[in-house]
Amino acid sequence: MNTEPSPQKSGLRDPARAVRSVAAGALALEGLIVLLALAPIAKLGGGLTAPRIAALVSLAVLLMLTAGLLRRRWAYLLGGLLQVGVVATGVLTTTMYFLGIVFALVWLYVLRLRRTVEGGVRR
């Protein structure tokens, strides 16, 4: 008698696409929040300078572009590297450290979810 549990099907037609959608949504939302962080940084974080604005806007644009590139395997690595960039924006205001850590944890969850789905598809 076989005692190993059989893998359960998710019921989704394309589970990998569902994971990409979750990952894209997380990156797009993160990009929007990075843009919205400009206002508090202007008031509380010592003001906005051209380099600060350029860094935050560039980071937000990269996050949103990466959301559209998730069909490529390397885009997940780029998403992970961008998480480091978001945490690094904590030098502008301490709140960004916390937001960066929260989104990094969300990204780790997305990667775990992706690994789970890809493992189920290969079986």
MOWOKA-V665007 format. One record per backbone hydrogen bond with DSSP energy under -1.0 kcal/mol. CO is the residue of the C=O (numbers start at 1). NH is the residue of the N-H. Records with the same first field share a line. If there is no record, write none. Layout:
BEGIN
CO: NH, NH
END
This chain:
BEGIN
14: 18
15: 19
16: 20
17: 21
18: 22
19: 23
20: 24
21: 25
22: 26
23: 27
24: 28
25: 29
26: 30
27: 31
28: 32
29: 33
30: 34
31: 35
32: 36
33: 37
35: 38
37: 41
38: 42
39: 43
40: 44
41: 47
49: 53
50: 54
51: 55
52: 56
53: 57
54: 58
55: 59
56: 60
57: 61
58: 62
59: 63
60: 64
61: 65
62: 66
63: 67
66: 69
69: 72
72: 75
73: 76
74: 78
75: 79
76: 80
77: 81
78: 82
79: 83
80: 84
81: 85
82: 86
83: 87
84: 88
87: 90
88: 91
89: 92
93: 96
94: 97, 98
95: 99
96: 100
97: 101
98: 102
99: 103
100: 104
101: 105
102: 106
103: 107
104: 108
105: 109
106: 110
107: 111
108: 112
109: 113
110: 114
111: 115
112: 116
113: 117
114: 118
115: 119
116: 120
117: 121
118: 122
END
